[in-house]
């Protein structure tokens, strides 16, 4: 254990263990009737939510920054954190504190992100909340898949790189998954204003995508969906589904089918044109 972690209280050791498992999220740590944040997360939460930043004693270790709010305020505060582009891990007490004399078991039950939420107050009845994955394949072919976890809509397609920008503008991603190895693409998408979540290289693999999709849909082949020949699109779809499983901590029940987006030969419309046409 590093010097920084020595002498910590059991509660803070538990917190840091769970935080280490979700390093790219803002961790809301349930303590009784409050959700607490610590260290860098506390600084972010205090800034975004306008809540008081204080400190918490940590045994013989150095005190840590702290910011929290009552559990009943979660529905008000969560949308603000997501709108700030943060990924939020919600860590709950997994047992009744009154039933144990030892440290209460805690665990992350849900990860809410800009592109993944089933909470009504964070969804618009007039606009889909698309989680999108982009996979750059061979010969300028780009696989694109997107899903709305709240409705179960799950589509994929393949386009030439020259059409990618138009396609993404027509989809209006709430969150974009990109291979972290494609650093130039990650930067370019962020420069265009997209909320980008870089993912590990192994997520964008055809064998992994096939295994993920087949297990979810309970089939032995993707031929019945008419997508098996869209290799780059299938890779992107696997990345989307894996992210949904990871964030929802289980099978996304709303996702019951997948299909190809059929827009070949049609002009891709930008968001403003789509709104003007009430599409």
N, C-alpha and C positions, 0 to 999 in steps of 0.2 A: 504494500500500500504506500502511495506517495506521501511525502511529508504533509502535503496539503490536506489529505484525507485522514491522517492519524488523529485520534482523539475526538472524532466526531460522535455525535449522539446516534443511537440506533435508528431514529427516525430519519435523520439526514443521510445516513448510510443507505437506507432504503430509497430515499429520494434520488440520490446520485446514481444508484444502480439502475433504477427505472429510466432516469434521464439518459444514461449512457446507451440504453437500448433504443432510444428515440432522439438521437442527437440533432436532427434537422427540424425539430418541432418546438413549439412553445408548450411546455408541459404544465397543465392545470392539475395541481396535486391536491386531492380532497383531504382536508383535515377537519373533521367534525362538520360544522355547518358552513365551512368556508372552502373556497378553492384558493390555494396559495401558489405563488410563483417565486422562484429564487434566482439569485445571481443575474446573468444576462437576461434571462426570461423576465425577471422582475423589472429590469430597466425598460424593456420593451413594453411590457404590460402597463407600467406606470405612464409611459409616454403616450401610448395609443389610447388607453382608457381614461387617462386623467385621474388615476387613483394614487393614493399616498404611497410613497416609497419609504420603507423603514428598514430595520435590520433584525435578524433573529440570531440569538445565541446558538452556538454549535459546539457545546461541550468545551473541551480543551482546544479545539480548533478555532480558527478565526471566524467571527460572526459573518453572516452572509446577507446580502441585500434581499429584501422581502417585499412583496406587494400582493394583496389578495382582495377578494370580494365575497359577499355572501352567496351561497350556492343558488339561491333563488334568483340571483341577478345574471345567471349564466346566459339565459336566452337573450338578454339585452346586450351583454358584452361580447358574446361569441361572434355575432355578425361584424362587429367593429374590428376584431382581430383578423377575421378572414378578409375583410375589405382592405386591410393593410397589407395583404399578400402573405400572411403567415399561415403556416400549417400548425394546427392545434391538436395536441394529444390530451385527451381527457382521462385522468387517472382517478378511479373511484376506490372507495373502501369496499372490499369484497366480502366483508363479514361485519356483523354487528359489534361495535366496540365494547358493548356491555357483556358480550359472550366470551370475551377473552381477557386474560390478565397480561398477555404479552403484546408485542407490537401488532397492530391491526394489519391484516393482509391487504395489499393494494395492487392494482394492476390497470393498465391502459385498456379501456373498453371500446374506445372509438378514436379515430383520427379524422378530424374535420379539416378539409382543405378547400381552396377556392373552387375546385372542380368536383368535390365529393361532399355532398351533404344531403341528408334526408329530412332535415328540419324545415318545417313549413315556413317559419319566419325568415329563412335564408333563401327561399326560392321565389321566383317570380312566375305568376300564372301566365304571363305573356311572353316569357323568354325561357328557352331551354338552358340548362346549366351543363354545358358539355365539357367533359374530360377528354382531351385529345392526345393521341400519341403520334409522333412522326418518326418514320424509319427511312433513312436514306439507303437505298439499295444500289444495285449495279445499273450501269448504262442510264444514269439520270432518272431512274424510276424511284419514286418516293411512295412508300406505303403510309396511308393515313387511316386511323381508326378513331372513332369517338363514341362516347356513351353518355347518357343522362341517367344517373343511378336512381333518380326519383321516379322516372317513367319506364325504365327498362329499354329504352331505345338504344340500339347498338349497331353501328354501321361501319363499313370499311370500304376503302377504294384505293386505287393506285393512280398517280398522275405523273406527268413529266415535271421536272423541277421548275420549268418555266411557268407552270400553272399553280404551283403550290401556294403562293401568296394569295391569289384570287380564291382558291379553295378555302384557305383558312379564314379569309375575310367573310366568306359566305357562312361558315360554321360559327364564327365568333367564340373561340375557345375561352372557357373560364379558367382553364389551367392546361398547360402544354407539357407533355412528357417527352423528353429528348435524351438520347444517349449522351451521357456526360463526357464521353470520349470526343464527341463532336463539339469541341469548345467554341469554334467559330460560329457554329449554328446557334448554340446556346446564347452567345453574346448578341448575335444578329436578331434573334427572336425577342430578347429582352429590350434591345434598342427600339423595336417596333411596338413596344408596350405590352407584350404578352407576359403573363405570369408563368414562368418556366420552372419546372421541377426536373433537374437532371437525374437520370437513373443509371444504374450500373450497366456495364456492357452486356453481361450475361442475360439481362432481361430481354434484350433485343436479339433473340436467337430463335430460329424456326422450330427446332426440336422442342425448346422450352415452351414456345407459343402453342404448338400442337398439343403438348401434354396438358397445359393449363386449360385450353379450350375444351379438349375432349373430356377431361375430368369434370369440368363444370357442367357441360351439357349432357354428360352421361352417354356419349356415343363412341363408336369405334372409328369414325371417319368424319371429315368435314364436307364430304361430297354432297351430302343431303342439303347443306346450306348454300351450295353453289359458289363456294369461296376458295376451295382447295387449290385452285390454280393461281390465286393472287398471293404469291409467296410473301412479298414485302408488306402487303396489307394485313396478312395473317400475323406477321411478326408484330406489327403495330397493335393489332387487336389483342394479342397475348400480353403486351405491355400494359394496355388499358385494364384488362381483366385482372391481372396480377395486382395492380395498384388498388383496384376496388376491394379485392380480397384482403389485402394488407391493411388498408385503412378502416374497413368495416369489421375487421377481426373475424371474418367468416365468409361464407358464401353469400354474394349479393343476390338475394332472392328475386329481385325485380328483373334481373337479366335472364331472360328465358329463351332468347333466340338472337341470332346475328345474321345480318344480310348485307349484300353489296349495295353501295350507293350507286344508283343508276342515273348518271348525268352526262354520259358521253354524248357529244353532239349538241349539248345545250350550253348556253352562255351562263357562266357563273356570275351571279349578281352580288354586288357589294352590299354591305349591311344597310346603307342608307336607301338604296334602290329597293331592297327587300321590304324595308319598313314602309316606303312610299306605296308599294304595291300591296301592303298588308299581307305579306307572305309569312 
